[in-house]
Amino acid sequence: MSDAVQATSANAQREYQVRRAQLPLSCPMPEMALWNSHPRVYLPIESEGGKAECPYCGAKYTLVD
């Protein structure tokens, strides 16, 4: 049995909740698999009122704390 950590699929959801501890925010996020995704882009969620949308995939992010 393997103890390897599996990365979540990139952009598997359309909406994500993020915490300040996860900033700076990028899409795809660091824990997502990147092999089948778009280039990483950093999103200015703090200056956008706690909400951001990825220009590549349309994923929506909300700052929850």
mmCIF file of the N, C-alpha and C atoms, coordinates in Angstrom:
data_MODEL
# 
_entry.id   MODEL 
# 
loop_
_atom_site.group_PDB 
_atom_site.id 
_atom_site.type_symbol 
_atom_site.label_atom_id 
_atom_site.label_alt_id 
_atom_site.label_comp_id 
_atom_site.label_asym_id 
_atom_site.label_entity_id 
_atom_site.label_seq_id 
_atom_site.pdbx_PDB_ins_code 
_atom_site.Cartn_x 
_atom_site.Cartn_y 
_atom_site.Cartn_z 
_atom_site.occupancy 
_atom_site.B_iso_or_equiv 
_atom_site.pdbx_formal_charge 
_atom_site.auth_seq_id 
_atom_site.auth_comp_id 
_atom_site.auth_asym_id 
_atom_site.auth_atom_id 
_atom_site.pdbx_PDB_model_num 
ATOM 1   N N  . MET A 1 1  ? 0.845   -1.173 0.000   1.00 0.00 ? 1  MET A N  1 
ATOM 2   C CA . MET A 1 1  ? 0.000   0.000  0.000   1.00 0.00 ? 1  MET A CA 1 
ATOM 3   C C  . MET A 1 1  ? 0.889   1.233  0.000   1.00 0.00 ? 1  MET A C  1 
ATOM 4   N N  . SER A 1 2  ? 0.521   2.235  -0.736  1.00 0.00 ? 2  SER A N  1 
ATOM 5   C CA . SER A 1 2  ? 1.332   3.437  -0.875  1.00 0.00 ? 2  SER A CA 1 
ATOM 6   C C  . SER A 1 2  ? 0.811   4.564  -0.001  1.00 0.00 ? 2  SER A C  1 
ATOM 7   N N  . ASP A 1 3  ? 1.727   5.331  0.586   1.00 0.00 ? 3  ASP A N  1 
ATOM 8   C CA . ASP A 1 3  ? 1.359   6.494  1.383   1.00 0.00 ? 3  ASP A CA 1 
ATOM 9   C C  . ASP A 1 3  ? 1.516   7.778  0.583   1.00 0.00 ? 3  ASP A C  1 
ATOM 10  N N  . ALA A 1 4  ? 1.650   7.676  -0.710  1.00 0.00 ? 4  ALA A N  1 
ATOM 11  C CA . ALA A 1 4  ? 1.849   8.851  -1.552  1.00 0.00 ? 4  ALA A CA 1 
ATOM 12  C C  . ALA A 1 4  ? 0.617   9.754  -1.516  1.00 0.00 ? 4  ALA A C  1 
ATOM 13  N N  . VAL A 1 5  ? 0.866   11.032 -1.547  1.00 0.00 ? 5  VAL A N  1 
ATOM 14  C CA . VAL A 1 5  ? -0.217  12.013 -1.565  1.00 0.00 ? 5  VAL A CA 1 
ATOM 15  C C  . VAL A 1 5  ? -0.647  12.212 -3.004  1.00 0.00 ? 5  VAL A C  1 
ATOM 16  N N  . GLN A 1 6  ? -1.935  12.139 -3.242  1.00 0.00 ? 6  GLN A N  1 
ATOM 17  C CA . GLN A 1 6  ? -2.443  12.353 -4.581  1.00 0.00 ? 6  GLN A CA 1 
ATOM 18  C C  . GLN A 1 6  ? -2.878  13.800 -4.740  1.00 0.00 ? 6  GLN A C  1 
ATOM 19  N N  . ALA A 1 7  ? -2.480  14.412 -5.829  1.00 0.00 ? 7  ALA A N  1 
ATOM 20  C CA . ALA A 1 7  ? -2.906  15.773 -6.121  1.00 0.00 ? 7  ALA A CA 1 
ATOM 21  C C  . ALA A 1 7  ? -4.326  15.733 -6.660  1.00 0.00 ? 7  ALA A C  1 
ATOM 22  N N  . THR A 1 8  ? -5.109  16.747 -6.321  1.00 0.00 ? 8  THR A N  1 
ATOM 23  C CA . THR A 1 8  ? -6.452  16.830 -6.875  1.00 0.00 ? 8  THR A CA 1 
ATOM 24  C C  . THR A 1 8  ? -6.346  17.267 -8.322  1.00 0.00 ? 8  THR A C  1 
ATOM 25  N N  . SER A 1 9  ? -7.328  16.923 -9.117  1.00 0.00 ? 9  SER A N  1 
ATOM 26  C CA . SER A 1 9  ? -7.334  17.335 -10.510 1.00 0.00 ? 9  SER A CA 1 
ATOM 27  C C  . SER A 1 9  ? -7.441  18.848 -10.599 1.00 0.00 ? 9  SER A C  1 
ATOM 28  N N  . ALA A 1 10 ? -6.695  19.419 -11.500 1.00 0.00 ? 10 ALA A N  1 
ATOM 29  C CA . ALA A 1 10 ? -6.753  20.867 -11.681 1.00 0.00 ? 10 ALA A CA 1 
ATOM 30  C C  . ALA A 1 10 ? -8.112  21.264 -12.223 1.00 0.00 ? 10 ALA A C  1 
ATOM 31  N N  . ASN A 1 11 ? -8.654  22.306 -11.659 1.00 0.00 ? 11 ASN A N  1 
ATOM 32  C CA . ASN A 1 11 ? -9.901  22.887 -12.124 1.00 0.00 ? 11 ASN A CA 1 
ATOM 33  C C  . ASN A 1 11 ? -11.057 21.896 -12.133 1.00 0.00 ? 11 ASN A C  1 
ATOM 34  N N  . ALA A 1 12 ? -11.084 20.979 -11.184 1.00 0.00 ? 12 ALA A N  1 
ATOM 35  C CA . ALA A 1 12 ? -12.147 19.982 -11.109 1.00 0.00 ? 12 ALA A CA 1 
ATOM 36  C C  . ALA A 1 12 ? -13.463 20.617 -10.671 1.00 0.00 ? 12 ALA A C  1 
ATOM 37  N N  . GLN A 1 13 ? -13.384 21.678 -9.923  1.00 0.00 ? 13 GLN A N  1 
ATOM 38  C CA . GLN A 1 13 ? -14.575 22.385 -9.462  1.00 0.00 ? 13 GLN A CA 1 
ATOM 39  C C  . GLN A 1 13 ? -14.658 23.717 -10.192 1.00 0.00 ? 13 GLN A C  1 
ATOM 40  N N  . ARG A 1 14 ? -15.774 24.378 -10.068 1.00 0.00 ? 14 ARG A N  1 
ATOM 41  C CA . ARG A 1 14 ? -15.924 25.703 -10.660 1.00 0.00 ? 14 ARG A CA 1 
ATOM 42  C C  . ARG A 1 14 ? -15.806 26.793 -9.608  1.00 0.00 ? 14 ARG A C  1 
ATOM 43  N N  . GLU A 1 15 ? -16.016 26.454 -8.329  1.00 0.00 ? 15 GLU A N  1 
ATOM 44  C CA . GLU A 1 15 ? -15.926 27.435 -7.256  1.00 0.00 ? 15 GLU A CA 1 
ATOM 45  C C  . GLU A 1 15 ? -15.084 26.870 -6.120  1.00 0.00 ? 15 GLU A C  1 
ATOM 46  N N  . TYR A 1 16 ? -14.211 27.730 -5.576  1.00 0.00 ? 16 TYR A N  1 
ATOM 47  C CA . TYR A 1 16 ? -13.306 27.329 -4.508  1.00 0.00 ? 16 TYR A CA 1 
ATOM 48  C C  . TYR A 1 16 ? -13.339 28.369 -3.400  1.00 0.00 ? 16 TYR A C  1 
ATOM 49  N N  . GLN A 1 17 ? -13.199 27.912 -2.169  1.00 0.00 ? 17 GLN A N  1 
ATOM 50  C CA . GLN A 1 17 ? -13.053 28.811 -1.036  1.00 0.00 ? 17 GLN A CA 1 
ATOM 51  C C  . GLN A 1 17 ? -11.602 28.729 -0.587  1.00 0.00 ? 17 GLN A C  1 
ATOM 52  N N  . VAL A 1 18 ? -10.990 29.899 -0.378  1.00 0.00 ? 18 VAL A N  1 
ATOM 53  C CA . VAL A 1 18 ? -9.589  29.941 0.038   1.00 0.00 ? 18 VAL A CA 1 
ATOM 54  C C  . VAL A 1 18 ? -9.446  30.747 1.320   1.00 0.00 ? 18 VAL A C  1 
ATOM 55  N N  . ARG A 1 19 ? -8.406  30.449 2.062   1.00 0.00 ? 19 ARG A N  1 
ATOM 56  C CA . ARG A 1 19 ? -8.099  31.150 3.316   1.00 0.00 ? 19 ARG A CA 1 
ATOM 57  C C  . ARG A 1 19 ? -6.835  31.985 3.128   1.00 0.00 ? 19 ARG A C  1 
ATOM 58  N N  . ARG A 1 20 ? -6.663  32.965 3.999   1.00 0.00 ? 20 ARG A N  1 
ATOM 59  C CA . ARG A 1 20 ? -5.488  33.842 3.911   1.00 0.00 ? 20 ARG A CA 1 
ATOM 60  C C  . ARG A 1 20 ? -4.183  33.047 3.982   1.00 0.00 ? 20 ARG A C  1 
ATOM 61  N N  . ALA A 1 21 ? -4.191  31.931 4.690   1.00 0.00 ? 21 ALA A N  1 
ATOM 62  C CA . ALA A 1 21 ? -2.992  31.093 4.789   1.00 0.00 ? 21 ALA A CA 1 
ATOM 63  C C  . ALA A 1 21 ? -2.593  30.508 3.433   1.00 0.00 ? 21 ALA A C  1 
ATOM 64  N N  . GLN A 1 22 ? -3.518  30.466 2.476   1.00 0.00 ? 22 GLN A N  1 
ATOM 65  C CA . GLN A 1 22 ? -3.249  29.917 1.151   1.00 0.00 ? 22 GLN A CA 1 
ATOM 66  C C  . GLN A 1 22 ? -2.774  30.979 0.156   1.00 0.00 ? 22 GLN A C  1 
ATOM 67  N N  . LEU A 1 23 ? -2.668  32.227 0.589   1.00 0.00 ? 23 LEU A N  1 
ATOM 68  C CA . LEU A 1 23 ? -2.250  33.308 -0.298  1.00 0.00 ? 23 LEU A CA 1 
ATOM 69  C C  . LEU A 1 23 ? -0.734  33.293 -0.455  1.00 0.00 ? 23 LEU A C  1 
ATOM 70  N N  . PRO A 1 24 ? -0.166  33.729 -1.553  1.00 0.00 ? 24 PRO A N  1 
ATOM 71  C CA . PRO A 1 24 ? -0.844  34.302 -2.700  1.00 0.00 ? 24 PRO A CA 1 
ATOM 72  C C  . PRO A 1 24 ? -1.610  33.232 -3.474  1.00 0.00 ? 24 PRO A C  1 
ATOM 73  N N  . LEU A 1 25 ? -2.733  33.626 -4.021  1.00 0.00 ? 25 LEU A N  1 
ATOM 74  C CA . LEU A 1 25 ? -3.625  32.713 -4.730  1.00 0.00 ? 25 LEU A CA 1 
ATOM 75  C C  . LEU A 1 25 ? -3.181  32.552 -6.174  1.00 0.00 ? 25 LEU A C  1 
ATOM 76  N N  . SER A 1 26 ? -3.091  31.311 -6.591  1.00 0.00 ? 26 SER A N  1 
ATOM 77  C CA . SER A 1 26 ? -2.797  31.034 -7.996  1.00 0.00 ? 26 SER A CA 1 
ATOM 78  C C  . SER A 1 26 ? -3.769  29.987 -8.503  1.00 0.00 ? 26 SER A C  1 
ATOM 79  N N  . CYS A 1 27 ? -4.004  30.020 -9.785  1.00 0.00 ? 27 CYS A N  1 
ATOM 80  C CA . CYS A 1 27 ? -4.834  29.006 -10.436 1.00 0.00 ? 27 CYS A CA 1 
ATOM 81  C C  . CYS A 1 27 ? -3.980  28.416 -11.550 1.00 0.00 ? 27 CYS A C  1 
ATOM 82  N N  . PRO A 1 28 ? -3.808  27.117 -11.578 1.00 0.00 ? 28 PRO A N  1 
ATOM 83  C CA . PRO A 1 28 ? -4.250  26.151 -10.593 1.00 0.00 ? 28 PRO A CA 1 
ATOM 84  C C  . PRO A 1 28 ? -3.494  26.319 -9.277  1.00 0.00 ? 28 PRO A C  1 
ATOM 85  N N  . MET A 1 29 ? -4.150  25.892 -8.194  1.00 0.00 ? 29 MET A N  1 
ATOM 86  C CA . MET A 1 29 ? -3.555  25.997 -6.864  1.00 0.00 ? 29 MET A CA 1 
ATOM 87  C C  . MET A 1 29 ? -2.431  24.963 -6.728  1.00 0.00 ? 29 MET A C  1 
ATOM 88  N N  . PRO A 1 30 ? -1.496  25.174 -5.796  1.00 0.00 ? 30 PRO A N  1 
ATOM 89  C CA . PRO A 1 30 ? -0.329  24.279 -5.676  1.00 0.00 ? 30 PRO A CA 1 
ATOM 90  C C  . PRO A 1 30 ? -0.669  22.803 -5.482  1.00 0.00 ? 30 PRO A C  1 
ATOM 91  N N  . GLU A 1 31 ? -1.768  22.481 -4.824  1.00 0.00 ? 31 GLU A N  1 
ATOM 92  C CA . GLU A 1 31 ? -2.100  21.072 -4.587  1.00 0.00 ? 31 GLU A CA 1 
ATOM 93  C C  . GLU A 1 31 ? -2.797  20.408 -5.774  1.00 0.00 ? 31 GLU A C  1 
ATOM 94  N N  . MET A 1 32 ? -3.003  21.135 -6.852  1.00 0.00 ? 32 MET A N  1 
ATOM 95  C CA . MET A 1 32 ? -3.667  20.576 -8.034  1.00 0.00 ? 32 MET A CA 1 
ATOM 96  C C  . MET A 1 32 ? -2.639  20.004 -9.002  1.00 0.00 ? 32 MET A C  1 
ATOM 97  N N  . ALA A 1 33 ? -3.024  18.935 -9.682  1.00 0.00 ? 33 ALA A N  1 
ATOM 98  C CA . ALA A 1 33 ? -2.169  18.358 -10.717 1.00 0.00 ? 33 ALA A CA 1 
ATOM 99  C C  . ALA A 1 33 ? -2.085  19.342 -11.881 1.00 0.00 ? 33 ALA A C  1 
ATOM 100 N N  . LEU A 1 34 ? -0.907  19.543 -12.420 1.00 0.00 ? 34 LEU A N  1 
ATOM 101 C CA . LEU A 1 34 ? -0.728  20.562 -13.458 1.00 0.00 ? 34 LEU A CA 1 
ATOM 102 C C  . LEU A 1 34 ? -0.595  20.011 -14.868 1.00 0.00 ? 34 LEU A C  1 
ATOM 103 N N  . TRP A 1 35 ? -0.440  18.740 -15.023 1.00 0.00 ? 35 TRP A N  1 
ATOM 104 C CA . TRP A 1 35 ? -0.118  18.197 -16.335 1.00 0.00 ? 35 TRP A CA 1 
ATOM 105 C C  . TRP A 1 35 ? -1.189  18.447 -17.387 1.00 0.00 ? 35 TRP A C  1 
ATOM 106 N N  . ASN A 1 36 ? -2.444  18.630 -16.976 1.00 0.00 ? 36 ASN A N  1 
ATOM 107 C CA . ASN A 1 36 ? -3.511  18.816 -17.960 1.00 0.00 ? 36 ASN A CA 1 
ATOM 108 C C  . ASN A 1 36 ? -4.217  20.154 -17.777 1.00 0.00 ? 36 ASN A C  1 
ATOM 109 N N  . SER A 1 37 ? -3.495  21.140 -17.293 1.00 0.00 ? 37 SER A N  1 
ATOM 110 C CA . SER A 1 37 ? -4.122  22.409 -16.982 1.00 0.00 ? 37 SER A CA 1 
ATOM 111 C C  . SER A 1 37 ? -3.476  23.547 -17.762 1.00 0.00 ? 37 SER A C  1 
ATOM 112 N N  . HIS A 1 38 ? -3.951  24.735 -17.508 1.00 0.00 ? 38 HIS A N  1 
ATOM 113 C CA . HIS A 1 38 ? -3.414  25.935 -18.147 1.00 0.00 ? 38 HIS A CA 1 
ATOM 114 C C  . HIS A 1 38 ? -2.200  26.451 -17.380 1.00 0.00 ? 38 HIS A C  1 
ATOM 115 N N  . PRO A 1 39 ? -1.483  27.436 -17.910 1.00 0.00 ? 39 PRO A N  1 
ATOM 116 C CA . PRO A 1 39 ? -0.353  28.017 -17.172 1.00 0.00 ? 39 PRO A CA 1 
ATOM 117 C C  . PRO A 1 39 ? -0.813  28.627 -15.855 1.00 0.00 ? 39 PRO A C  1 
ATOM 118 N N  . ARG A 1 40 ? 0.049   28.592 -14.855 1.00 0.00 ? 40 ARG A N  1 
ATOM 119 C CA . ARG A 1 40 ? -0.292  29.163 -13.547 1.00 0.00 ? 40 ARG A CA 1 
ATOM 120 C C  . ARG A 1 40 ? -0.414  30.680 -13.674 1.00 0.00 ? 40 ARG A C  1 
ATOM 121 N N  . VAL A 1 41 ? -1.485  31.207 -13.090 1.00 0.00 ? 41 VAL A N  1 
ATOM 122 C CA . VAL A 1 41 ? -1.714  32.648 -13.064 1.00 0.00 ? 41 VAL A CA 1 
ATOM 123 C C  . VAL A 1 41 ? -2.024  33.040 -11.622 1.00 0.00 ? 41 VAL A C  1 
ATOM 124 N N  . TYR A 1 42 ? -1.448  34.152 -11.165 1.00 0.00 ? 42 TYR A N  1 
ATOM 125 C CA . TYR A 1 42 ? -1.705  34.632 -9.807  1.00 0.00 ? 42 TYR A CA 1 
ATOM 126 C C  . TYR A 1 42 ? -2.871  35.602 -9.841  1.00 0.00 ? 42 TYR A C  1 
ATOM 127 N N  . LEU A 1 43 ? -3.797  35.426 -8.886  1.00 0.00 ? 43 LEU A N  1 
ATOM 128 C CA . LEU A 1 43 ? -5.032  36.209 -8.860  1.00 0.00 ? 43 LEU A CA 1 
ATOM 129 C C  . LEU A 1 43 ? -5.042  37.161 -7.667  1.00 0.00 ? 43 LEU A C  1 
ATOM 130 N N  . PRO A 1 44 ? -5.339  38.445 -7.881  1.00 0.00 ? 44 PRO A N  1 
ATOM 131 C CA . PRO A 1 44 ? -5.322  39.455 -6.811  1.00 0.00 ? 44 PRO A CA 1 
ATOM 132 C C  . PRO A 1 44 ? -6.616  39.455 -5.998  1.00 0.00 ? 44 PRO A C  1 
ATOM 133 N N  . ILE A 1 45 ? -6.871  38.402 -5.264  1.00 0.00 ? 45 ILE A N  1 
ATOM 134 C CA . ILE A 1 45 ? -8.140  38.245 -4.557  1.00 0.00 ? 45 ILE A CA 1 
ATOM 135 C C  . ILE A 1 45 ? -8.337  39.288 -3.456  1.00 0.00 ? 45 ILE A C  1 
ATOM 136 N N  . GLU A 1 46 ? -7.263  39.708 -2.790  1.00 0.00 ? 46 GLU A N  1 
ATOM 137 C CA . GLU A 1 46 ? -7.404  40.676 -1.698  1.00 0.00 ? 46 GLU A CA 1 
ATOM 138 C C  . GLU A 1 46 ? -7.804  42.054 -2.215  1.00 0.00 ? 46 GLU A C  1 
ATOM 139 N N  . SER A 1 47 ? -7.297  42.446 -3.357  1.00 0.00 ? 47 SER A N  1 
ATOM 140 C CA . SER A 1 47 ? -7.630  43.766 -3.892  1.00 0.00 ? 47 SER A CA 1 
ATOM 141 C C  . SER A 1 47 ? -8.930  43.764 -4.687  1.00 0.00 ? 47 SER A C  1 
ATOM 142 N N  . GLU A 1 48 ? -9.529  42.605 -4.851  1.00 0.00 ? 48 GLU A N  1 
ATOM 143 C CA . GLU A 1 48 ? -10.768 42.482 -5.622  1.00 0.00 ? 48 GLU A CA 1 
ATOM 144 C C  . GLU A 1 48 ? -11.978 42.231 -4.732  1.00 0.00 ? 48 GLU A C  1 
ATOM 145 N N  . GLY A 1 49 ? -11.907 42.628 -3.467  1.00 0.00 ? 49 GLY A N  1 
ATOM 146 C CA . GLY A 1 49 ? -13.048 42.456 -2.571  1.00 0.00 ? 49 GLY A CA 1 
ATOM 147 C C  . GLY A 1 49 ? -13.272 41.033 -2.103  1.00 0.00 ? 49 GLY A C  1 
ATOM 148 N N  . GLY A 1 50 ? -12.236 40.211 -2.125  1.00 0.00 ? 50 GLY A N  1 
ATOM 149 C CA . GLY A 1 50 ? -12.356 38.844 -1.638  1.00 0.00 ? 50 GLY A CA 1 
ATOM 150 C C  . GLY A 1 50 ? -12.882 37.854 -2.657  1.00 0.00 ? 50 GLY A C  1 
ATOM 151 N N  . LYS A 1 51 ? -12.956 38.261 -3.916  1.00 0.00 ? 51 LYS A N  1 
ATOM 152 C CA . LYS A 1 51 ? -13.408 37.361 -4.978  1.00 0.00 ? 51 LYS A CA 1 
ATOM 153 C C  . LYS A 1 51 ? -12.473 37.511 -6.169  1.00 0.00 ? 51 LYS A C  1 
ATOM 154 N N  . ALA A 1 52 ? -12.254 36.412 -6.875  1.00 0.00 ? 52 ALA A N  1 
ATOM 155 C CA . ALA A 1 52 ? -11.412 36.441 -8.069  1.00 0.00 ? 52 ALA A CA 1 
ATOM 156 C C  . ALA A 1 52 ? -11.872 35.345 -9.020  1.00 0.00 ? 52 ALA A C  1 
ATOM 157 N N  . GLU A 1 53 ? -11.642 35.570 -10.306 1.00 0.00 ? 53 GLU A N  1 
ATOM 158 C CA . GLU A 1 53 ? -11.993 34.582 -11.325 1.00 0.00 ? 53 GLU A CA 1 
ATOM 159 C C  . GLU A 1 53 ? -10.793 34.375 -12.238 1.00 0.00 ? 53 GLU A C  1 
ATOM 160 N N  . CYS A 1 54 ? -10.502 33.121 -12.515 1.00 0.00 ? 54 CYS A N  1 
ATOM 161 C CA . CYS A 1 54 ? -9.379  32.785 -13.376 1.00 0.00 ? 54 CYS A CA 1 
ATOM 162 C C  . CYS A 1 54 ? -9.713  33.139 -14.826 1.00 0.00 ? 54 CYS A C  1 
ATOM 163 N N  . PRO A 1 55 ? -8.834  33.891 -15.497 1.00 0.00 ? 55 PRO A N  1 
ATOM 164 C CA . PRO A 1 55 ? -9.106  34.252 -16.889 1.00 0.00 ? 55 PRO A CA 1 
ATOM 165 C C  . PRO A 1 55 ? -8.966  33.079 -17.862 1.00 0.00 ? 55 PRO A C  1 
ATOM 166 N N  . TYR A 1 56 ? -8.297  32.011 -17.457 1.00 0.00 ? 56 TYR A N  1 
ATOM 167 C CA . TYR A 1 56 ? -8.123  30.854 -18.329 1.00 0.00 ? 56 TYR A CA 1 
ATOM 168 C C  . TYR A 1 56 ? -9.292  29.882 -18.260 1.00 0.00 ? 56 TYR A C  1 
ATOM 169 N N  . CYS A 1 57 ? -9.650  29.464 -17.048 1.00 0.00 ? 57 CYS A N  1 
ATOM 170 C CA . CYS A 1 57 ? -10.640 28.385 -16.913 1.00 0.00 ? 57 CYS A CA 1 
ATOM 171 C C  . CYS A 1 57 ? -11.967 28.846 -16.325 1.00 0.00 ? 57 CYS A C  1 
ATOM 172 N N  . GLY A 1 58 ? -12.025 30.081 -15.820 1.00 0.00 ? 58 GLY A N  1 
ATOM 173 C CA . GLY A 1 58 ? -13.271 30.595 -15.263 1.00 0.00 ? 58 GLY A CA 1 
ATOM 174 C C  . GLY A 1 58 ? -13.556 30.146 -13.842 1.00 0.00 ? 58 GLY A C  1 
ATOM 175 N N  . ALA A 1 59 ? -12.611 29.460 -13.193 1.00 0.00 ? 59 ALA A N  1 
ATOM 176 C CA . ALA A 1 59 ? -12.819 29.041 -11.803 1.00 0.00 ? 59 ALA A CA 1 
ATOM 177 C C  . ALA A 1 59 ? -12.980 30.282 -10.933 1.00 0.00 ? 59 ALA A C  1 
ATOM 178 N N  . LYS A 1 60 ? -13.924 30.221 -9.989  1.00 0.00 ? 60 LYS A N  1 
ATOM 179 C CA . LYS A 1 60 ? -14.198 31.355 -9.112  1.00 0.00 ? 60 LYS A CA 1 
ATOM 180 C C  . LYS A 1 60 ? -13.680 31.048 -7.718  1.00 0.00 ? 60 LYS A C  1 
ATOM 181 N N  . TYR A 1 61 ? -12.999 32.027 -7.137  1.00 0.00 ? 61 TYR A N  1 
ATOM 182 C CA . TYR A 1 61 ? -12.395 31.890 -5.816  1.00 0.00 ? 61 TYR A CA 1 
ATOM 183 C C  . TYR A 1 61 ? -12.984 32.928 -4.883  1.00 0.00 ? 61 TYR A C  1 
ATOM 184 N N  . THR A 1 62 ? -13.276 32.512 -3.639  1.00 0.00 ? 62 THR A N  1 
ATOM 185 C CA . THR A 1 62 ? -13.802 33.400 -2.613  1.00 0.00 ? 62 THR A CA 1 
ATOM 186 C C  . THR A 1 62 ? -12.925 33.289 -1.381  1.00 0.00 ? 62 THR A C  1 
ATOM 187 N N  . LEU A 1 63 ? -12.510 34.441 -0.847  1.00 0.00 ? 63 LEU A N  1 
ATOM 188 C CA . LEU A 1 63 ? -11.714 34.490 0.374   1.00 0.00 ? 63 LEU A CA 1 
ATOM 189 C C  . LEU A 1 63 ? -12.662 34.372 1.554   1.00 0.00 ? 63 LEU A C  1 
ATOM 190 N N  . VAL A 1 64 ? -12.467 33.359 2.411   1.00 0.00 ? 64 VAL A N  1 
ATOM 191 C CA . VAL A 1 64 ? -13.419 33.092 3.494   1.00 0.00 ? 64 VAL A CA 1 
ATOM 192 C C  . VAL A 1 64 ? -12.956 33.532 4.872   1.00 0.00 ? 64 VAL A C  1 
ATOM 193 N N  . ASP A 1 65 ? -11.753 34.024 5.043   1.00 0.00 ? 65 ASP A N  1 
ATOM 194 C CA . ASP A 1 65 ? -11.336 34.536 6.356   1.00 0.00 ? 65 ASP A CA 1 
ATOM 195 C C  . ASP A 1 65 ? -10.448 35.740 6.224   1.00 0.00 ? 65 ASP A C  1 
# 
